[in-house]
Amino acid sequence: LTEAVDALHEGLCLWRGPALAGLDGAVIQTAADGWNERRLVAQADHAAYLLALGRHEQVASQLMPLVAEYPLREDLVALLITAQYRCGRQTDALALYTATRAHLVQEVGIEPGPELRALHHKILNNAADLAVQASPDRMKTLRAPSIPRQLPAATRYFVGRVQALKTLGRLLTA
């Protein structure tokens, strides 16, 4: 999963602007639309894999501009809602669902799909399967802090330790 995230990230970093920008023609535009769709699918896959690794903060920040650009993409909206919920932003997640639902009804005349409705229902019921899953990457950051195991600094003088010095002297001669 980590390798897939890294590979998708590398590929997405190579992308610059819309596909075949500046070229005209129906065939070119059809090809460009296909490439742009592939990019969106790769971005959604990347976000889903990051969520599986417990990196919901990263997903939330990456998907906000995408969802603003493509508000009718229910897959992207569902990923962002999940990320917001896992970040402890339940109110934002529910507000995004409400806004998406209103937008779908107004623009297309349909209700959200079953996946988005089920996600909304799970958030309202605080479903356990929406909780952050502990992954190996996440566990590295959740370990208890290490306790220093160093010797104390050397003391320069034994002032006021006459009894301790006598005991040490006896032990050394014995």
OpenMM code with the backbone's topology and positions (N, CA, C; nanometers):
from openmm import Vec3, app, unit

residues = "LEU THR GLU ALA VAL ASP ALA LEU HIS GLU GLY LEU CYS LEU TRP ARG GLY PRO ALA LEU ALA GLY LEU ASP GLY ALA VAL ILE GLN THR ALA ALA ASP GLY TRP ASN GLU ARG ARG LEU VAL ALA GLN ALA ASP HIS ALA ALA TYR LEU LEU ALA LEU GLY ARG HIS GLU GLN VAL ALA SER GLN LEU MET PRO LEU VAL ALA GLU TYR PRO LEU ARG GLU ASP LEU VAL ALA LEU LEU ILE THR ALA GLN TYR ARG CYS GLY ARG GLN THR ASP ALA LEU ALA LEU TYR THR ALA THR ARG ALA HIS LEU VAL GLN GLU VAL GLY ILE GLU PRO GLY PRO GLU LEU ARG ALA LEU HIS HIS LYS ILE LEU ASN ASN ALA ALA ASP LEU ALA VAL GLN ALA SER PRO ASP ARG MET LYS THR LEU ARG ALA PRO SER ILE PRO ARG GLN LEU PRO ALA ALA THR ARG TYR PHE VAL GLY ARG VAL GLN ALA LEU LYS THR LEU GLY ARG LEU LEU THR ALA".split()
positions = [
    Vec3(0.0827, -0.1195, 0.0000),
    Vec3(0.0000, 0.0000, 0.0000),
    Vec3(0.0870, 0.1257, 0.0000),
    Vec3(0.1915, 0.1226, 0.0791),
    Vec3(0.2823, 0.2378, 0.0835),
    Vec3(0.3502, 0.2579, -0.0517),
    Vec3(0.3881, 0.1480, -0.1147),
    Vec3(0.4498, 0.1576, -0.2479),
    Vec3(0.3514, 0.2141, -0.3499),
    Vec3(0.2248, 0.1743, -0.3402),
    Vec3(0.1234, 0.2265, -0.4319),
    Vec3(0.1036, 0.3760, -0.4106),
    Vec3(0.1018, 0.4193, -0.2848),
    Vec3(0.0880, 0.5626, -0.2546),
    Vec3(0.2050, 0.6395, -0.3143),
    Vec3(0.3257, 0.5873, -0.2947),
    Vec3(0.4449, 0.6553, -0.3469),
    Vec3(0.4437, 0.6613, -0.4999),
    Vec3(0.4062, 0.5509, -0.5632),
    Vec3(0.4036, 0.5473, -0.7098),
    Vec3(0.2985, 0.6431, -0.7654),
    Vec3(0.1804, 0.6432, -0.7052),
    Vec3(0.0761, 0.7356, -0.7513),
    Vec3(0.1183, 0.8806, -0.7281),
    Vec3(0.1804, 0.9064, -0.6151),
    Vec3(0.2256, 1.0424, -0.5859),
    Vec3(0.3281, 1.0887, -0.6893),
    Vec3(0.4240, 1.0017, -0.7222),
    Vec3(0.5252, 1.0362, -0.8225),
    Vec3(0.4595, 1.0650, -0.9578),
    Vec3(0.3654, 0.9799, -0.9953),
    Vec3(0.2976, 1.0001, -1.1232),
    Vec3(0.2148, 1.1271, -1.1253),
    Vec3(0.1437, 1.1543, -1.0177),
    Vec3(0.0606, 1.2746, -1.0116),
    Vec3(0.1452, 1.4017, -1.0078),
    Vec3(0.2652, 1.3931, -0.9524),
    Vec3(0.3540, 1.5102, -0.9496),
    Vec3(0.4045, 1.5465, -1.0896),
    Vec3(0.4024, 1.4497, -1.1803),
    Vec3(0.4463, 1.4758, -1.3175),
    Vec3(0.3392, 1.5478, -1.3999),
    Vec3(0.2174, 1.5470, -1.3527),
    Vec3(0.1055, 1.6035, -1.4266),
    Vec3(0.1098, 1.7546, -1.4194),
    Vec3(0.0935, 1.8206, -1.5314),
    Vec3(0.0940, 1.9664, -1.5363),
    Vec3(-0.0286, 2.0148, -1.6138),
    Vec3(-0.1280, 2.0663, -1.5463),
    Vec3(-0.2447, 2.1247, -1.6122),
    Vec3(-0.3305, 2.0234, -1.6850),
    Vec3(-0.4313, 2.0716, -1.7547),
    Vec3(-0.5212, 1.9827, -1.8297),
    Vec3(-0.4472, 1.9113, -1.9428),
    Vec3(-0.4897, 1.7907, -1.9725),
    Vec3(-0.4267, 1.7121, -2.0786),
    Vec3(-0.4473, 1.7788, -2.2144),
    Vec3(-0.3428, 1.7783, -2.2938),
    Vec3(-0.3449, 1.8290, -2.4312),
    Vec3(-0.3977, 1.9720, -2.4407),
    Vec3(-0.3671, 2.0518, -2.3387),
    Vec3(-0.4139, 2.1909, -2.3362),
    Vec3(-0.3565, 2.2679, -2.4553),
    Vec3(-0.4388, 2.3508, -2.5145),
    Vec3(-0.3965, 2.4339, -2.6264),
    Vec3(-0.4155, 2.3703, -2.7623),
    Vec3(-0.4589, 2.2464, -2.7647),
    Vec3(-0.4826, 2.1786, -2.8923),
    Vec3(-0.6327, 2.1730, -2.9176),
    Vec3(-0.6707, 2.1854, -3.0452),
    Vec3(-0.8123, 2.1869, -3.0814),
    Vec3(-0.8504, 2.0605, -3.1580),
    Vec3(-0.9785, 2.0393, -3.1677),
    Vec3(-1.0320, 1.9287, -3.2451),
    Vec3(-1.1112, 1.8333, -3.1579),
    Vec3(-1.2130, 1.7755, -3.2166),
    Vec3(-1.3025, 1.6862, -3.1422),
    Vec3(-1.2297, 1.5609, -3.0949),
    Vec3(-1.1470, 1.5044, -3.1781),
    Vec3(-1.0734, 1.3827, -3.1416),
    Vec3(-0.9760, 1.4132, -3.0284),
    Vec3(-0.9069, 1.5248, -3.0398),
    Vec3(-0.8111, 1.5631, -2.9359),
    Vec3(-0.8836, 1.5898, -2.8045),
    Vec3(-0.9976, 1.6582, -2.8120),
    Vec3(-1.0725, 1.6879, -2.6896),
    Vec3(-1.1245, 1.5604, -2.6230),
    Vec3(-1.1652, 1.4626, -2.7033),
    Vec3(-1.2104, 1.3349, -2.6487),
    Vec3(-1.0949, 1.2637, -2.5781),
    Vec3(-0.9790, 1.2640, -2.6400),
    Vec3(-0.8617, 1.2023, -2.5778),
    Vec3(-0.8232, 1.2769, -2.4505),
    Vec3(-0.8291, 1.4080, -2.4542),
    Vec3(-0.7957, 1.4891, -2.3365),
    Vec3(-0.8916, 1.4605, -2.2220),
    Vec3(-1.0190, 1.4478, -2.2525),
    Vec3(-1.1179, 1.4165, -2.1485),
    Vec3(-1.0879, 1.2814, -2.0840),
    Vec3(-1.0473, 1.1846, -2.1668),
    Vec3(-1.0114, 1.0530, -2.1136),
    Vec3(-0.8913, 1.0596, -2.0206),
    Vec3(-0.7885, 1.1356, -2.0598),
    Vec3(-0.6697, 1.1490, -1.9746),
    Vec3(-0.7011, 1.2242, -1.8462),
    Vec3(-0.7829, 1.3273, -1.8558),
    Vec3(-0.8205, 1.4020, -1.7354),
    Vec3(-0.9013, 1.3146, -1.6394),
    Vec3(-0.9842, 1.2272, -1.6960),
    Vec3(-1.0602, 1.1340, -1.6122),
    Vec3(-0.9660, 1.0356, -1.5428),
    Vec3(-0.8665, 0.9876, -1.6143),
    Vec3(-0.7682, 0.8958, -1.5539),
    Vec3(-0.6940, 0.9636, -1.4391),
    Vec3(-0.6652, 1.0904, -1.4577),
    Vec3(-0.5977, 1.1650, -1.3510),
    Vec3(-0.6863, 1.1728, -1.2269),
    Vec3(-0.8138, 1.2027, -1.2447),
    Vec3(-0.9062, 1.2086, -1.1305),
    Vec3(-0.9172, 1.0741, -1.0598),
    Vec3(-0.9216, 0.9672, -1.1377),
    Vec3(-0.9273, 0.8330, -1.0780),
    Vec3(-0.7998, 0.8050, -0.9995),
    Vec3(-0.6851, 0.8440, -1.0534),
    Vec3(-0.5584, 0.8245, -0.9816),
    Vec3(-0.5556, 0.9059, -0.8535),
    Vec3(-0.6085, 1.0278, -0.8573),
    Vec3(-0.6137, 1.1112, -0.7371),
    Vec3(-0.7062, 1.0488, -0.6330),
    Vec3(-0.8188, 0.9937, -0.6769),
    Vec3(-0.9112, 0.9283, -0.5844),
    Vec3(-0.8477, 0.8032, -0.5245),
    Vec3(-0.7786, 0.7244, -0.6066),
    Vec3(-0.7095, 0.6052, -0.5565),
    Vec3(-0.6025, 0.6437, -0.4550),
    Vec3(-0.5269, 0.7468, -0.4870),
    Vec3(-0.4219, 0.7946, -0.3967),
    Vec3(-0.4822, 0.8336, -0.2620),
    Vec3(-0.5918, 0.9068, -0.2656),
    Vec3(-0.6578, 0.9488, -0.1415),
    Vec3(-0.7115, 0.8284, -0.0635),
    Vec3(-0.7674, 0.7325, -0.1332),
    Vec3(-0.8201, 0.6131, -0.0657),
    Vec3(-0.7080, 0.5345, 0.0016),
    Vec3(-0.5950, 0.5227, -0.0658),
    Vec3(-0.4819, 0.4508, -0.0076),
    Vec3(-0.4260, 0.5257, 0.1135),
    Vec3(-0.4205, 0.6585, 0.1035),
    Vec3(-0.3749, 0.7373, 0.2177),
    Vec3(-0.4685, 0.7200, 0.3370),
    Vec3(-0.5980, 0.7165, 0.3106),
    Vec3(-0.6943, 0.6922, 0.4188),
    Vec3(-0.6701, 0.5557, 0.4821),
    Vec3(-0.6421, 0.4571, 0.3996),
    Vec3(-0.6158, 0.3226, 0.4522),
    Vec3(-0.4909, 0.3205, 0.5396),
    Vec3(-0.3977, 0.4112, 0.5121),
    Vec3(-0.2762, 0.4206, 0.5918),
    Vec3(-0.2941, 0.5111, 0.7139),
    Vec3(-0.4129, 0.5692, 0.7281),
    Vec3(-0.4399, 0.6546, 0.8438),
    Vec3(-0.3931, 0.7982, 0.8270),
    Vec3(-0.3699, 0.8411, 0.7063),
    Vec3(-0.3217, 0.9777, 0.6810),
    Vec3(-0.4370, 1.0691, 0.6396),
    Vec3(-0.5400, 1.0743, 0.7234),
    Vec3(-0.6612, 1.1480, 0.6890),
    Vec3(-0.6395, 1.2987, 0.6827),
    Vec3(-0.5461, 1.3539, 0.7608),
    Vec3(-0.5197, 1.4979, 0.7536),
    Vec3(-0.4684, 1.5363, 0.6151),
    Vec3(-0.3795, 1.4539, 0.5625),
    Vec3(-0.3241, 1.4776, 0.4295),
    Vec3(-0.4331, 1.4679, 0.3234),
    Vec3(-0.5221, 1.3710, 0.3379),
    Vec3(-0.6305, 1.3529, 0.2411),
    Vec3(-0.7235, 1.4738, 0.2430),
    Vec3(-0.7578, 1.5203, 0.3619),
    Vec3(-0.8486, 1.6340, 0.3726),
    Vec3(-0.7921, 1.7564, 0.3015),
    Vec3(-0.6654, 1.7846, 0.3207),
    Vec3(-0.6070, 1.9032, 0.2579),
    Vec3(-0.5933, 1.8864, 0.1064),
    Vec3(-0.5678, 1.7644, 0.0598),
    Vec3(-0.5521, 1.7422, -0.0843),
    Vec3(-0.6856, 1.7439, -0.1584),
    Vec3(-0.7902, 1.6948, -0.0940),
    Vec3(-0.9169, 1.6804, -0.1655),
    Vec3(-1.0048, 1.8052, -0.1645),
    Vec3(-0.9830, 1.8969, -0.0728),
    Vec3(-1.0701, 2.0155, -0.0676),
    Vec3(-1.0729, 2.0923, -0.1999),
    Vec3(-0.9582, 2.1224, -0.2623),
    Vec3(-0.9666, 2.1922, -0.3910),
    Vec3(-1.0278, 2.1068, -0.5021),
    Vec3(-1.0031, 1.9763, -0.4985),
    Vec3(-1.0618, 1.8886, -0.6010),
    Vec3(-1.2130, 1.8833, -0.5903),
    Vec3(-1.2636, 1.8723, -0.4678),
    Vec3(-1.4087, 1.8672, -0.4493),
    Vec3(-1.4711, 2.0014, -0.4869),
    Vec3(-1.4003, 2.1115, -0.4611),
    Vec3(-1.4505, 2.2425, -0.5025),
    Vec3(-1.4593, 2.2512, -0.6552),
    Vec3(-1.3628, 2.1899, -0.7247),
    Vec3(-1.3626, 2.1914, -0.8707),
    Vec3(-1.4630, 2.0925, -0.9303),
    Vec3(-1.4807, 1.9780, -0.8629),
    Vec3(-1.5710, 1.8728, -0.9120),
    Vec3(-1.6726, 1.8366, -0.8033),
    Vec3(-1.7662, 1.9255, -0.7735),
    Vec3(-1.8587, 1.9014, -0.6619),
    Vec3(-1.9571, 1.7861, -0.6849),
    Vec3(-1.9716, 1.7415, -0.8087),
    Vec3(-2.0648, 1.6328, -0.8376),
    Vec3(-1.9970, 1.4955, -0.8382),
    Vec3(-1.8666, 1.4905, -0.8141),
    Vec3(-1.7939, 1.3631, -0.8080),
    Vec3(-1.8136, 1.3033, -0.6699),
    Vec3(-1.9086, 1.2135, -0.6590),
    Vec3(-1.9440, 1.1560, -0.5288),
    Vec3(-1.8302, 1.0748, -0.4684),
    Vec3(-1.7455, 1.0128, -0.5518),
    Vec3(-1.6332, 0.9368, -0.4965),
    Vec3(-1.5359, 1.0284, -0.4226),
    Vec3(-1.5064, 1.1433, -0.4813),
    Vec3(-1.4167, 1.2392, -0.4160),
    Vec3(-1.4810, 1.2980, -0.2905),
    Vec3(-1.6095, 1.3275, -0.2997),
    Vec3(-1.6814, 1.3829, -0.1841),
    Vec3(-1.6821, 1.2823, -0.0695),
    Vec3(-1.7061, 1.1556, -0.1007),
    Vec3(-1.7089, 1.0524, 0.0043),
    Vec3(-1.5728, 1.0400, 0.0724),
    Vec3(-1.4656, 1.0464, -0.0046),
    Vec3(-1.3313, 1.0386, 0.0542),
    Vec3(-1.3034, 1.1596, 0.1438),
    Vec3(-1.3443, 1.2779, 0.0977),
    Vec3(-1.3222, 1.3981, 0.1781),
    Vec3(-1.4070, 1.3949, 0.3053),
    Vec3(-1.5304, 1.3512, 0.2960),
    Vec3(-1.6159, 1.3408, 0.4149),
    Vec3(-1.5535, 1.2448, 0.5159),
    Vec3(-1.5048, 1.1310, 0.4680),
    Vec3(-1.4410, 1.0334, 0.5568),
    Vec3(-1.3174, 1.0937, 0.6235),
    Vec3(-1.2367, 1.1632, 0.5459),
    Vec3(-1.1156, 1.2260, 0.6011),
    Vec3(-1.1519, 1.3305, 0.7060),
    Vec3(-1.2515, 1.4133, 0.6769),
    Vec3(-1.2927, 1.5156, 0.7734),
    Vec3(-1.3446, 1.4517, 0.9016),
    Vec3(-1.4225, 1.3483, 0.8873),
    Vec3(-1.4759, 1.2793, 1.0049),
    Vec3(-1.3629, 1.2230, 1.0900),
    Vec3(-1.2651, 1.1616, 1.0250),
    Vec3(-1.1529, 1.1026, 1.0982),
    Vec3(-1.0610, 1.2088, 1.1588),
    Vec3(-1.0666, 1.3299, 1.1072),
    Vec3(-0.9906, 1.4407, 1.1649),
    Vec3(-1.0636, 1.5020, 1.2839),
    Vec3(-1.1803, 1.4484, 1.3173),
    Vec3(-1.2577, 1.5036, 1.4273),
    Vec3(-1.3449, 1.6209, 1.3855),
    Vec3(-1.3689, 1.6333, 1.2564),
    Vec3(-1.4488, 1.7437, 1.2034),
    Vec3(-1.5826, 1.6909, 1.1535),
    Vec3(-1.6588, 1.6330, 1.2441),
    Vec3(-1.7874, 1.5725, 1.2086),
    Vec3(-1.8823, 1.6771, 1.1511),
    Vec3(-1.8821, 1.7959, 1.2072),
    Vec3(-1.9711, 1.9017, 1.1588),
    Vec3(-1.9386, 1.9379, 1.0145),
    Vec3(-1.8094, 1.9506, 0.9827),
    Vec3(-1.7695, 1.9808, 0.8449),
    Vec3(-1.8091, 1.8686, 0.7502),
    Vec3(-1.7928, 1.7455, 0.7958),
    Vec3(-1.8287, 1.6303, 0.7120),
    Vec3(-1.9785, 1.6303, 0.6820),
    Vec3(-2.0592, 1.6550, 0.7834),
    Vec3(-2.2047, 1.6578, 0.7623),
    Vec3(-2.2458, 1.7773, 0.6767),
    Vec3(-2.1796, 1.8905, 0.6947),
    Vec3(-2.2101, 2.0086, 0.6131),
    Vec3(-2.1757, 1.9832, 0.4665),
    Vec3(-2.0647, 1.9144, 0.4421),
    Vec3(-2.0265, 1.8821, 0.3049),
    Vec3(-2.1291, 1.7883, 0.2415),
    Vec3(-2.1766, 1.6907, 0.3177),
    Vec3(-2.2800, 1.6015, 0.2644),
    Vec3(-2.4049, 1.6820, 0.2283),
    Vec3(-2.4474, 1.7703, 0.3181),
    Vec3(-2.5681, 1.8505, 0.2946),
    Vec3(-2.5516, 1.9384, 0.1713),
    Vec3(-2.4363, 2.0023, 0.1572),
    Vec3(-2.4109, 2.0875, 0.0411),
    Vec3(-2.4069, 2.0055, -0.0874),
    Vec3(-2.3439, 1.8880, -0.0820),
    Vec3(-2.3370, 1.8021, -0.2002),
    Vec3(-2.4752, 1.7533, -0.2402),
    Vec3(-2.5525, 1.7132, -0.1421),
    Vec3(-2.6893, 1.6679, -0.1695),
    Vec3(-2.7709, 1.7782, -0.2354),
    Vec3(-2.7644, 1.9004, -0.1794),
    Vec3(-2.8382, 2.0134, -0.2359),
    Vec3(-2.7920, 2.0427, -0.3784),
    Vec3(-2.6608, 2.0347, -0.4010),
    Vec3(-2.6058, 2.0605, -0.5336),
    Vec3(-2.6524, 1.9549, -0.6338),
    Vec3(-2.6518, 1.8296, -0.5925),
    Vec3(-2.6981, 1.7220, -0.6815),
    Vec3(-2.8461, 1.7385, -0.7157),
    Vec3(-2.9254, 1.7695, -0.6172),
    Vec3(-3.0700, 1.7858, -0.6404),
    Vec3(-3.0953, 1.9045, -0.7324),
    Vec3(-3.0260, 2.0161, -0.7075),
    Vec3(-3.0476, 2.1368, -0.7867),
    Vec3(-2.9937, 2.1242, -0.9284),
    Vec3(-2.8717, 2.0698, -0.9438),
    Vec3(-2.8079, 2.0649, -1.0751),
    Vec3(-2.8534, 1.9482, -1.1615),
    Vec3(-2.8678, 1.8303, -1.0988),
    Vec3(-2.8946, 1.7096, -1.1773),
    Vec3(-3.0343, 1.6553, -1.1523),
    Vec3(-3.0913, 1.6917, -1.0387),
    Vec3(-3.2256, 1.6440, -1.0059),
    Vec3(-3.2268, 1.5041, -0.9457),
    Vec3(-3.1163, 1.4624, -0.8838),
    Vec3(-3.1111, 1.3301, -0.8213),
    Vec3(-3.0593, 1.3418, -0.6782),
    Vec3(-3.0889, 1.2405, -0.6002),
    Vec3(-3.0349, 1.2294, -0.4645),
    Vec3(-2.8954, 1.1667, -0.4731),
    Vec3(-2.8157, 1.1830, -0.3689),
    Vec3(-2.6842, 1.1168, -0.3682),
    Vec3(-2.6986, 0.9656, -0.3822),
    Vec3(-2.5943, 0.9040, -0.4314),
    Vec3(-2.5942, 0.7597, -0.4511),
    Vec3(-2.5917, 0.6841, -0.3195),
    Vec3(-2.6086, 0.5517, -0.3274),
    Vec3(-2.6164, 0.4705, -0.2062),
    Vec3(-2.4905, 0.4761, -0.1195),
    Vec3(-2.3718, 0.4854, -0.1812),
    Vec3(-2.2474, 0.4898, -0.1027),
    Vec3(-2.2413, 0.6168, -0.0179),
    Vec3(-2.2744, 0.7292, -0.0775),
    Vec3(-2.2696, 0.8562, -0.0048),
    Vec3(-2.3782, 0.8625, 0.1026),
    Vec3(-2.4958, 0.8104, 0.0720),
    Vec3(-2.6035, 0.8075, 0.1736),
    Vec3(-2.5659, 0.7167, 0.2905),
    Vec3(-2.5047, 0.6024, 0.2601),
    Vec3(-2.4624, 0.5105, 0.3664),
    Vec3(-2.3547, 0.5743, 0.4533),
    Vec3(-2.2624, 0.6471, 0.3913),
    Vec3(-2.1581, 0.7167, 0.4664),
    Vec3(-2.2197, 0.8212, 0.5587),
    Vec3(-2.3162, 0.8944, 0.5096),
    Vec3(-2.3864, 0.9943, 0.5910),
    Vec3(-2.4537, 0.9276, 0.7104),
    Vec3(-2.5172, 0.8169, 0.6863),
    Vec3(-2.5842, 0.7427, 0.7937),
    Vec3(-2.4833, 0.6941, 0.8983),
    Vec3(-2.3683, 0.6456, 0.8523),
    Vec3(-2.2647, 0.5978, 0.9446),
    Vec3(-2.2115, 0.7114, 1.0317),
    Vec3(-2.1939, 0.8288, 0.9731),
    Vec3(-2.1447, 0.9427, 1.0507),
    Vec3(-2.2476, 0.9820, 1.1561),
    Vec3(-2.3725, 0.9852, 1.1169),
    Vec3(-2.4777, 1.0211, 1.2131),
    Vec3(-2.4831, 0.9229, 1.3293),
    Vec3(-2.4473, 0.7972, 1.3032),
    Vec3(-2.4536, 0.6935, 1.4069),
    Vec3(-2.3171, 0.6622, 1.4688),
    Vec3(-2.2147, 0.7414, 1.4360),
    Vec3(-2.0792, 0.7167, 1.4871),
    Vec3(-2.0376, 0.5711, 1.4704),
    Vec3(-2.0514, 0.5214, 1.3499),
    Vec3(-2.0215, 0.3811, 1.3210),
    Vec3(-1.8742, 0.3507, 1.3492),
    Vec3(-1.8525, 0.2353, 1.4090),
    Vec3(-1.7164, 0.1951, 1.4473),
    Vec3(-1.6272, 0.1722, 1.3256),
    Vec3(-1.6848, 0.1292, 1.2128),
    Vec3(-1.6014, 0.1006, 1.0961),
    Vec3(-1.5491, 0.2270, 1.0277),
    Vec3(-1.5948, 0.3447, 1.0701),
    Vec3(-1.5400, 0.4694, 1.0174),
    Vec3(-1.4201, 0.5177, 1.0974),
    Vec3(-1.3979, 0.4568, 1.2136),
    Vec3(-1.2865, 0.4991, 1.2983),
    Vec3(-1.1548, 0.4731, 1.2277),
    Vec3(-1.0534, 0.5429, 1.2708),
    Vec3(-0.9205, 0.5276, 1.2115),
    Vec3(-0.8687, 0.3886, 1.2429),
    Vec3(-0.8264, 0.3202, 1.1393),
    Vec3(-0.7674, 0.1885, 1.1565),
    Vec3(-0.6193, 0.2053, 1.1860),
    Vec3(-0.5692, 0.1330, 1.2831),
    Vec3(-0.4271, 0.1426, 1.3172),
    Vec3(-0.3457, 0.0675, 1.2134),
    Vec3(-0.2631, 0.1390, 1.1409),
    Vec3(-0.1770, 0.0774, 1.0415),
    Vec3(-0.0331, 0.0792, 1.0920),
    Vec3(0.0545, -0.0010, 1.0329),
    Vec3(0.1939, -0.0011, 1.0773),
    Vec3(0.2577, 0.1376, 1.0697),
    Vec3(0.2293, 0.2132, 0.9618),
    Vec3(0.2852, 0.3483, 0.9507),
    Vec3(0.2334, 0.4374, 1.0619),
    Vec3(0.1059, 0.4228, 1.0916),
    Vec3(0.0437, 0.5053, 1.1955),
    Vec3(0.0967, 0.4653, 1.3329),
    Vec3(0.1220, 0.3369, 1.3535),
    Vec3(0.1694, 0.2900, 1.4837),
    Vec3(0.3065, 0.3469, 1.5160),
    Vec3(0.3885, 0.3731, 1.4146),
    Vec3(0.5201, 0.4308, 1.4399),
    Vec3(0.5078, 0.5660, 1.5091),
    Vec3(0.4056, 0.6424, 1.4702),
    Vec3(0.3884, 0.7744, 1.5297),
    Vec3(0.3131, 0.7691, 1.6611),
    Vec3(0.2498, 0.6557, 1.6923),
    Vec3(0.1707, 0.6458, 1.8137),
    Vec3(0.2446, 0.5801, 1.9295),
    Vec3(0.3669, 0.5380, 1.9093),
    Vec3(0.4418, 0.4724, 2.0162),
    Vec3(0.4678, 0.5689, 2.1303),
    Vec3(0.4831, 0.5114, 2.2500),
    Vec3(0.5125, 0.5933, 2.3677),
    Vec3(0.6484, 0.6589, 2.3511),
    Vec3(0.6620, 0.7802, 2.4044),
    Vec3(0.7916, 0.8463, 2.3904),
    Vec3(0.9001, 0.7687, 2.4636),
    Vec3(1.0198, 0.7728, 2.4089),
    Vec3(1.1296, 0.6990, 2.4711),
    Vec3(1.1753, 0.7714, 2.5974),
    Vec3(1.2170, 0.6932, 2.6941),
    Vec3(1.2641, 0.7468, 2.8215),
    Vec3(1.4160, 0.7540, 2.8153),
    Vec3(1.4736, 0.8706, 2.8485),
    Vec3(1.6196, 0.8793, 2.8428),
    Vec3(1.6834, 0.7816, 2.9399),
    Vec3(1.7860, 0.7130, 2.8954),
    Vec3(1.8550, 0.6159, 2.9791),
    Vec3(2.0032, 0.6536, 2.9864),
    Vec3(2.0284, 0.7753, 3.0312),
    Vec3(2.1641, 0.8248, 3.0385),
    Vec3(2.2062, 0.8350, 3.1849),
    Vec3(2.3341, 0.8245, 3.2059),
    Vec3(2.3868, 0.8450, 3.3406),
    Vec3(2.3806, 0.9929, 3.3733),
    Vec3(2.3653, 1.0254, 3.5013),
    Vec3(2.3636, 1.1670, 3.5369),
    Vec3(2.5003, 1.2290, 3.5108),
    Vec3(2.5009, 1.3590, 3.4966),
    Vec3(2.6258, 1.4301, 3.4721),
    Vec3(2.7208, 1.4091, 3.5900),
    Vec3(2.8490, 1.4068, 3.5585),
    Vec3(2.9496, 1.3855, 3.6631),
    Vec3(2.9500, 1.5043, 3.7595),
    Vec3(2.9596, 1.4744, 3.8868),
    Vec3(2.9673, 1.5816, 3.9866),
    Vec3(3.1132, 1.6213, 4.0039),
    Vec3(3.1353, 1.7478, 4.0255),
    Vec3(3.2730, 1.7961, 4.0374),
    Vec3(3.3228, 1.7864, 4.1810),
    Vec3(3.2347, 1.8099, 4.2766),
    Vec3(3.2788, 1.8130, 4.4160),
    Vec3(3.1838, 1.7316, 4.5028),
    Vec3(3.2375, 1.6711, 4.6051),
    Vec3(3.1568, 1.6002, 4.7035),
    Vec3(3.1448, 1.6878, 4.8293),
    Vec3(3.0902, 1.8030, 4.8152),
    Vec3(3.0753, 1.8951, 4.9275),
    Vec3(2.9627, 1.8464, 5.0174),
    Vec3(2.9879, 1.8386, 5.1474),
    Vec3(2.8847, 1.7988, 5.2421),
    Vec3(2.8571, 1.6496, 5.2404),
    Vec3(2.9496, 1.5710, 5.1899),
    Vec3(2.9263, 1.4269, 5.1823),
    Vec3(3.0391, 1.3517, 5.2530),
    Vec3(3.0676, 1.3945, 5.3683),
    Vec3(3.1767, 1.3341, 5.4444),
    Vec3(3.1476, 1.1873, 5.4711),
    Vec3(3.0278, 1.1549, 5.5146),
    Vec3(2.9912, 1.0165, 5.5450),
    Vec3(2.9994, 0.9300, 5.4194),
    Vec3(2.9520, 0.9823, 5.3058),
    Vec3(2.9565, 0.9057, 5.1809),
    Vec3(3.1002, 0.8802, 5.1380),
    Vec3(3.1891, 0.9790, 5.1550),
    Vec3(3.3296, 0.9609, 5.1193),
    Vec3(3.3971, 0.8566, 5.2087),
    Vec3(3.3643, 0.8550, 5.3374),
    Vec3(3.4211, 0.7547, 5.4284),
    Vec3(3.3759, 0.6150, 5.3875),
    Vec3(3.2482, 0.5999, 5.3529),
    Vec3(3.1957, 0.4701, 5.3103),
    Vec3(3.2643, 0.4241, 5.1821),
    Vec3(3.2801, 0.5138, 5.0882),
    Vec3(3.3496, 0.4800, 4.9625),
    Vec3(3.4938, 0.4400, 4.9894),
    Vec3(3.5602, 0.5116, 5.0769),
    Vec3(3.6987, 0.4772, 5.1111),
    Vec3(3.7101, 0.3400, 5.1714),
    Vec3(3.6170, 0.3037, 5.2614),
    Vec3(3.6173, 0.1695, 5.3207),
    Vec3(3.5930, 0.0629, 5.2151),
    Vec3(3.5002, 0.0883, 5.1257),
    Vec3(3.4687, -0.0104, 5.0215),
    Vec3(3.5868, -0.0301, 4.9254),
    Vec3(3.6551, 0.0782, 4.8933),
    Vec3(3.7672, 0.0673, 4.7995),
    Vec3(3.8859, -0.0070, 4.8625),
    Vec3(3.9089, 0.0117, 4.9905),
    Vec3(4.0200, -0.0574, 5.0541),
    Vec3(3.9864, -0.2028, 5.0824),
    Vec3(3.8576, -0.2322, 5.0957),
    Vec3(3.8190, -0.3711, 5.1232),
    Vec3(3.8337, -0.4476, 4.9934),
] * unit.nanometer
topology = app.Topology()
chain = topology.addChain("A")
for resn in residues:
    res = topology.addResidue(resn, chain)
    for name in ("N", "CA", "C"):
        topology.addAtom(name, app.Element.getBySymbol(name[0]), res)
